Amino acid sequence: MSSHDKFDHSAFLSTVSTKPGVYRMIDSNNKVIYVGKARNLKQRLGSYFRKTGLSTRILTLVSHINQIEVINTRTESEALLLENDLIKNLNPRYNILFRDDKSYPYICITNHEFPRLRVYRGKTDNRKGTFYGPFPSAGSIRYTINHIQRMFQLRNCQDSAMKNRSRACLQYQIKRCTGPCVGHTDQINYQAQIDQARMFLEGQNDALIDQQIELMEQSSSELEFEQAAAIRDKIEILRRVTEKQFVTGFQTDIDILACEVQQDVCCIQLFMIRNGTSMGNKPFISRVKLAANPDELLQSFIVQHYSRHPAPREIIVSHAIPDLALITETLSQIQESKIKISPVVRDKRKRALENAMNNARQALESHILSASHLNKRFQSLIEELQLEQIPERIECFDISHTMGEHTKASCVVFGSEGAIKSEYRCYNIKDITAGDDYAAMKQVLERRYSKRQHDQALLPDLVLIDGGKGQLHTALDVFEELDLFSTKPNLRVFGVAKGVERKAGYEDILDETYTALNIKLDSPALLLIQQIRDEAHRFAITGHRKARAKQRKTSRLEEIQGIGARKRQLLLNTFGGLHGVQAAGVEELMQIKGINRETAQSIYDSFHG
């Protein structure tokens, strides 16, 4: 049945107004497959149904339309923001969504007597301290903090640890901190270190180098040669760091966006410059759907990205975006300040943009090369596992515990483009005999698939069970009970068992008849299965260790009468953890608000009785 049989577009268009708004295209399964905005809804929607001039991608989209819903807005700017919210919340199949859920990190220098250097994520409004950034990635902020600690030796420990330390920590021993916690430096000298770190973070590297040269010459003239040598080393690090910052001389905050498209995959490379200093870069790679042109992709990215993150005063883009005036006006409203988007630049801005384009091209080529290897592995699965087609969704399960303690089950998800980490899940396993892996596997599979058993779209194409015949038998029993093979006839289930020698890389792959498949050790399919199994194992162990650490951190305090959750947290924060509480005396414990002598004695006795 054609789209025109299913959807009467002529009758629908007769009801649509010419006002601005947003439209949602919905398929026969009642799922939103595309969201768009328009200055004139009637004209824009009518363009999808013209007889000629439509691309193959648009024709494919139209063929799946079962109904269209529209929302009128007062202005096109309102439509743009509503479209962005709907794409983010619904993630329609034919819209491109640039994933970046985390807030960007900042470097914070606190307002303490001896300020602390720390990483901070979130809103910086009304927060105590001075914030520098944002940095586009964890790697770029780690690089900066590493050099700050090498050059200026600022503390990064928690306040509770600093208050209760009796001797300097390892950071002092390796010359990454001057040891203010034990009096190895005074407030005047430490403040001088802080001032130098601020100059570095504000991009005043040339002035800072000149200042350090004067100090080096002064120390040398006073015959303080060891101190002069330390300052010389600091100057050398400063010069190396300055050389790596390819952008200098800008007087304002700037973001540079470069877009590259190859083989239906796009990369948008973001470079962030603050106070004339490069804060680093981050690539956003996604598969192209309807919009194949760099200008349209850049426009989508700008709206999605800067509706979640603060925008600088100027954004340099590699391509002229279609609705430049509308995007500029809308961003300025969101940020409550004037934003400039520059598609045409010269001199140093042009050189910076060319550098961003080269980085986008290299990142995309590297991704495509990696994706081609992944595609070969998926292709190999068809032959080795005798599948009907390449699995679009693979789910793998693993169980982790220590002698039956804190049993966790992991489920990791892989698609044709690799790991889908946003869909990973970790399950708490309860009410089973400690150490019963079969019962744990049964529980997690029942919980995972009992709510999906009647919807084929929610079921994977391939399930991998980390374990031998017993775990695989348990899984097949659960799938039979839930009638999953009737819901999805092509569903396949395999066990990944340790081989005879129980060595990594020598696993047996068991099919539904518990027969070990004859797969070569260098087979791309086996390498992919091992990669997915290892990821499930890592994720399960991580969840188990977190639960075990949390339990061991608080279990002793939970047994003490009169110590609730708030007092436990206060004790742990004040003394820097359970070890600090254990080392505290009765008089020290009594200093905590709400803890009298009797309770303090109970705490002390629980550790020393």
Secondary structure by P-SEA (a helix, b strand, c coil): cccccccaaaaaaaacccccbbbbbbccccccccccccccaaaaaaaacccccccaaaaaaaaaccbbbbbbcccaaaaaaaaaaaaaaccccccccccccccbbbbbbccccccccccccccccccccccccccccaaaaaaaaaaaaaccccccccaaaaacccccccccccccccccccccccaaaaaaaaaaaaaaaacaaaaaaaaaaaaaaaaaaacaaaaaaaaaaaaaaaaaaaaacccccccbbbbbbbbbbcccbbbbbbbbbcccccccbbbbbbbbcccccaaaaaaaaaaaaaaccccccbbbbcccccaaaaaaaaaaaaaccbbbbbccccaaaaaaaaaaaaaaaaaaaaaaaaaaaaaaaaaaaaaaacccccccbbbbbbbbbccccbbbbbbbbbcccccccccbbbbbbccccccaaaaaaaaaaaaacccccccccccccbbbbcccaaaaaaaaaaaaaaccccccccbbbbbbcccccccccbbbbbcccccccccccccaaaaaaaaaaaaaaaaaaaaaaaaaaaaaacccccccccccaaaaaaaaaaaccaaaaaacccccccccccccaaaaaaaaaaacc
